[in-house]
Amino acid sequence: MSESSGRWVARCGAALCVAVSGAAGATRQCPPGSGEKSTLFWAAGWSVFGLFLLLGLWPS
């Protein structure tokens, strides 16, 4: 691997780390109006999760 491609990989790795940490930081605070979730909300969320499992999109 050449030096320039090594730098490119390092930069992409750094950008990925920043993107992941930014997404994690954005999800740790809930808006003030978000409280207890309804049964319909939880049913919809678990249905989507189950669909991913059935389709094999969940990493093994």
MODELLER restraints for C-alpha pairs under 7 A, 6 or more apart:
rsr = mdl.restraints
at = mdl.atoms
rsr.add(forms.Gaussian(group=physical.xy_distance, feature=features.Distance(at['CA:52:A'], at['CA:58:A']), mean=5.99, stdev=0.5))
